[in-house]
Amino acid sequence: MSVRPKAHSLGPKPPFWRDRAKRALAFQLLLVAAVVVFLLYIIGNTQANLAARGITTGFGFLTNTAGFGIVQSLIDYSSQSTYGRTFVVGLLNTLVVSALGILAATIIGFIVGIARLSPNWLIARLASGYIEIFRNIPLLLQIFFWYFAVLRAMPSPRDSLTFGEVAFLNVRGLFLPEPLFESGFGLIPLAFGVAIVASIALMIWNKRRHEATGKRLPAGWISLGLIVGLPLLVLLVTGVPVTWDVPELRGFNFRGGFTVIPEFLALWLALSIYTASFIAEIVRSGIQAIPHGQTEAAQALSLPQNLVLRLVVVPQALRVIIPPLTSQYLNLIKNSSLATAIGYPDLVSVFAGTTLNQTGQAIEVIAMTMAVYLTISLLVSMFMNWFNARVALVER
Amino acid sequence: MRDNNNKWLLLTSAAALALGTAAIASADTLDDTRERGAVQCGVSDGLPGFSAPDDQGEWQGLDVDICRAVAAAVFGDSEAVRYISLNAVERFTALQSGEVDVLSRNTTWTTTRDTTLGLNFTGVTFYDGIGFMINKDLGVSSAKELDGAAICVQSGTTTELNVADYFRANGMEFDPIVFDTSEQTVGGYEAGRCDVLTSDTSQLAALRIQLSDPDQSVILPEIISKEPLGPVVRQGDDKWFNIVKWSLFAMLNAEEMGITSDNVDEMLESDNPDVARLLGRDGNYGEAMGLEADWAYNIIKQVGNYGESYDRNVGMSSPLEIERGVNALWTEGGIQYAPPIR
């Protein structure tokens, strides 16, 4: 028997439905059971429906030959590849445009957000004009605008704009020389790795020395020099083991080299510019959330202005900025599925569009596509939460 | 806006497959249609000649006439149709899940579609093949010269597959630029994103007249595939399958017997036994399908025979001006042939 005094030590033990904790537990168990039963029901029912209608089911189609072409793929792909590979090609295309979009949107957003608080009247008005325009026009229209604005402004392949006869810009995209690596090139990534390790070591050493002696080196600049300089040095020493595959006009278009297609440019521009307008507002509100007293207190310690921003204002503002910023990143990733409207071969266009239609396996394809977006979103959200916890106020 | 609605339709269709009871699958489409008072007909999202709304907002076209023929057979009223516009990606899911009763939307009959999707093709309304349209300025006269071209194509079509096969078989390369709707595909072609627009030749003819300068584009002579287009129904409802199939056959037989929407009333008096059977004066060939004896009369009276529909929508009396060619009746040197009514 328990030695702890019970709340209801007097009288008989109450029945379990009057015990709040037990009741809550019972209801939660019931709910979980209901969800499981519901899931089992719809899975079983779907299978029964599909079988009754003579529709083939299962994931076997993923190993069948796709038979259609895709204009941009980061991995080897031809019309003889499998549907499974179209999935990977679409997924990578989605990830590329999302990652570059997040990068650009963050940079533009921070610049515009800070500019909006500028004491310079013109800069502040320009920034708020930017925000009001791009935040209030539907994204799909912006994608169409950029796509057709980009396309219509470009010359035909035969009248391409050229940059020193190695890079070309026309209606079919931006054609850049592609580096082809020869033997001996392996040393360069190696040098890059060494430089990164050395930089990390330097940072740690510098921090300890700073704590012990109060002296510090400009470790950031030294690291940058190492990371850029060391591979460059190795490159020169090994006699530049790289040849460039320069695009050439052959027949209808340029061949060879590396191509950035206009669908990518349009989608990337639209996503970056649209999301940046939201990020700018988040940055502004984050900075405005820091009481002015913080700045004044830091100035009273006679810290220079850049250190006031870097050590006092921004770290506090980040805590306000990061949670809504995460939502914007997730929005951008999900919005990239509008790619299908302009023919950028993202996951939705290639897999949930073409593959679904060629195989007719709607349930499987849609389930896989939803699972992918869910996974990406959860991963981004996990990373941002981790980052948020790191910059959170550490109480000492 | 329409894109959003379409995505929504696709989702609800998938949900219907997941949640709907298995009983729906074996339901009687004819009964459902009668109860609803209209045939739900899936048509394309705007392809002149096949299915597109005219300036009064009425749907017109060869595919639309199949919807109207089925409605005339079932209700005796060719206007009892609810049109649902579908893009290439949505069409089969919409039919599988019961969003539409008939899919009459320039859809190519292939093995995969006939055997793995739980669908049945009911016949061929138009024998077609894939062709290429290209800007005159490029000076190309044959599809064999298209190595390296950028090609605009609509997503989820057999065209996408057949073009890839053709280029591989001829040792040529191409960049596929894939759009969701035919409207966007034409937009890409007009903006110069691709050198070539590819589709069924009938569609190319329809799309060409929508260009700002149709004379600037030519259709190359090669036809690189067989594309038999026809209406589709769900598997597992043979009665409905028969109704849709024989609505088309009635139109073809009417043309062969020389019955038109104008002379059908006179033809009721005809001594020709074939005509008497088709128009329901001798025997009742609608009964086994659950239809009235005058089912074919209603089709011919209200919609016309196949030749009338062809001329009006895609033939020489239409802006598309597509020759009958293989789509002529077998008696006229073509391959259109319907089983007899008896």
Interface residues (C-beta under 8 A of the other chain):
Chain A: I42 N45 T46 A48 N49 L50 A52 R53 G54 I55 T56 G67 F68 G69 I70 V71 S79 Q80 L140 F148 L151 R152 M154 S156 V171 R172 R250 G251 F252 N253 R255 P262 E263 T340 A341 I342 G343 P345 S349 G353 T354 L356 N357 Q358 T359 G360 A362 I363 I366
Chain B: D3 L10 S13 A14 L17 A18 L19 G20 T21 A22 I24 A25 S26 A88 V89 F92 T93 Q96 T112 R113 T116 L117 G118 L138 L146 D147 G148 A149 A150 S155 G156 T157 E160 L161 V163 A164 D165 R168 F174 D175 P176 I177 V178 F179 D180 Q184 G187 G188 A191 G192 R193 D195 R234 Q235 G236
